[in-house]
Amino acid sequence: MTREQKIANAETRIFKAVFPDSTNHYDTLFGGTAMYLMDEVAFIAATRFSRKKVVTVSSDKIDFKKAIPGGTIVELIGKIVHVGNTSLKVQVDIYIEEMYSEQRDKAITGTFTLVAIDDAKRPVKIEG
């Protein structure tokens, strides 16, 4: 399998409904909850690409472009954007979908760096 095929196969998509238990007093998704979900998607995408144990070492930049209201559906999409010797960069975008319309907007985008590790928690080479 080529690197491009591995990258395509590692793309990860998760849908979530935004319920009241995950919103703040403005009835929008907590920023920390969004970051948690993004890190989870980045972890899954990095694991699917490398098939190794990975840990997050940084969130390089997260842009909150639009508030995510309660009562909507969000789609998180994680894509490998860089492969290093022991690390991967994963871009994660969150899209808002209205439940009862075709409206869809990009709300948040961020990049996460994950490192592959061995059982002793030392960095290991990523193949591919």
Steps between C-alpha positions, in 0.01 A plus 500: 500500500633847412533781754217687327273195535592463869423869555165467322412185697586671830250785450266488797144635520287510811154650547366627832178668609549812713283443805445736796751316723784614270398866462580811701273779624483638142359164381811436289747213517768545766837575335668240719251236389572586136874465565447166675303367201761633256785335691309170498453516122868592452600201715281262298628631164865477614446148633329390180794631295787375715344196673719591797440641846484879469477791741411863441797732549347827384198675360668742264213736429125486549282761334148540633332664200135445591315409821338156497143527630326239709254289304728459199703212360875532463726305269867475591740412219861408572756486220873425510677809364864416580698185575837533673742238634316446828218753482185577305305821456124461479267778393157477658204702376162524668196570285159603635190347344156627581280207599204603289658672201783456250703780663865398559787726611861451608523612863842398634830387351813388679822307458627240744843337515521142622810286559524122466642333811615157615409323825764701685338821368799581275440638149507239223523529123180519300504287187331616184 
